[in-house]
Amino acid sequence: MAELTPLGIAVLALLTEGPKHAYEMYQLLLKRRNDRLVKVRPGSLYHTVERLARQEFVRATGTGRAGNRPERTTYELTAEGKQALADRVRSGIETYVNEYPLFPVVLSEAHTLSEEDALVGFRRRVADLDAWLAEVEEAVVDVKERGVPEPSWIAADYNRAQLAAEREWLNTLINRIESKDLSWRHRKSK
């Protein structure tokens, strides 16, 4: 059996709240800012729901139409889907997996840039991190004000800590380069 993708996990988790159609799931994922945790596109969401139905983790409960809108199929979580979700969440929490993000790769090759280019890039990334942090902070304030139980948004707190740690590390790196504590030797291409 195929392992649940991050989007598959998100879909099954939404269905623990009750039956929904795919467009409703998409809207909820965006409203809850889950698109910051999972790559959410309408096409991939519909494909994921269809795959989960083939795996019998969800089942169609009916089709309806509201006004001029297209017909929509509503899905509910099956017992197998609930178990698959619990198993995947548990294994994802218990087991560290190197997910091969891009940043460590480009960071390991940053030496190919001039000191000036590297500093410009690092500063831009810090500015982006500041913007992301502000957005996460806003989201955390929002869920607290709405009384959402903390276990429902601990991923936002984790994301906030990760972003802050990266920003701090980059600021230290920038300071080390600027103070010449870290000698930046640019290798020229031949």
N, C-alpha and C positions, 0 to 999 in steps of 0.2 A: 504494500500500500504506500502511496506517495505521501511524503511528509507535508504537513500543512505549511503553506507559505504565510508570510506575515499578513497579507491581505486576507487569506483564508481564516486566519486566527481572528482578525478584526470582524469579519462577517459572522462567524460563529458566535463571537462574543456579543455582537449586536442582537442576534437572534435569541440569546438567553433572556433578553428583555421582553420578547414576544414576537409574533409573526410580523414580517415586513416585506415590502417589495424592494427590488434592487435600487430603484431611484431613491426611495426613502432612506435606504442604507447609505447611499452615496451622499445625500444631503446631510445626514447625521454625522458621518465621518468628517465632512468639511466643517460643519457647525462646531463639532467638538475638537476641531483642530488636529484630528488624528492623521491628517495628511502630512503632518510634520514628523510622524513616526512611521507611516506606511505610505508607499507610493500608491496614490489612489487616482485612477482614471476610469471614466465610465465604462469603456470597453473592457478593461481588465477586470473591473468589478463584476460585470455581467458574465464574463468568461469564468471567473472564480466561482460564482454562484452556480453556474451550470456544472462545473467540475464537482463541486460539493454535492450537488444533487445526484450526479452519476455515482459518487462514492457512498451515497445514501446517508450523508451527514445532515442534509436538509431535504425537505420535501415540499412540493407545491401544495398549497391548501386551497387555492382558488385563483380566479382571474377576475379583475374588475376594471371598470373604466370610470373616470371622473370627468364629466363634461366632454370637451373636445380632445382631451388628452388620449394618448395611446393606451391600449389595453395593457394592464400590468399584472404580472403573476406574483402572488404573495407566497412567501416561503416561511416554514417553521423549522426549528431545530429538532432533530431526531435524537433518540437516546444514544445512538452510535456517534452522532455529531457532538453531543455533550461530553461523551467519554473521550473522543478524539481531541477535543479542545482542552480538557483537563490534562490529558496525557502530554500534549504538546506544550502547554504552559508550564507544567511541572518540569519537563525535560529541558525546556529553554531556560528556566531559572537555575536548574541544577548544574548544567553543563556549559562551560565557557567554549565558545566557538569563535575562531578568528574569522571575521567576516570580510577581510581584505578591503578596507575602505581606501579611497583614492589618496587622501591627504598624506598618510605615511609614505606612500610611494613617491609622490612629488616632493615631499620634504627631503627624502633621501637623495634626491637629485637636485635640490636647490643650489648646491655648490656650483652647478653649471651656469648659474646666473651671475651677473655682476653684483657686487654688494648693494649698489643703489637699486637695481631691479628687485633684488630679493627683499630689501627693506620696504620698497613700495608695495610689493605683493603681501608681505606680512602685515603691514599697516592696514591695507584694504581688508584683509581677512579679519583682523581685530575689529574693524568697523562693522563688518558683516556679523561677527559674533555678538557685538554690542546690540545690534538691531534684533537678532534672534533672541538674545537674552531678555530684551525689553518686551518682546512679544510673549515669551514664556512667562515672564513675571506678570504681565497683564492677564494671561490666561489663568494663572494660579490665583490671583486676586479675585477674578471672576468666579471661579469654582468655589472658592472659600465663601464669598458673599452669597452665592446661591445655596450654600449648605451641602454641596456634593461631598459625600464621605471621602476621606483622604485615600483609602485604598483604591478608589476609582481614578485617582489622578497622580499616583506616585510616579508614573512614568514621566510626567511633566517635571517633577522635582528632580528625578534622575537626569533628565535632559538638561535642566538648569545647572546642575552640579557639573556635568560633563562640559557644557559650553563655558562655564566660568573657569574651570580648570584649564581648558585649552587656551582661553584668552589670557589667563595669568602666565601660562608657559610661554606663549608667544610674546607677551610684553617683556618677560625676562630675556628671551632670545634677542628681541630688538635692542634692549638696553645693553646686552653683552656685545652685540655687533657694533653699536654706536660708540661704546666706551673702549672698543678694541680689545676687550677681554676675550672675545672670540675673533680670531684672525680669519678674515674671509678671503680665501684664495680662489679667485675666479679662474677656472680653466678655460682657455680659449679653444674653440673648435678649430680643427685643421682643415 
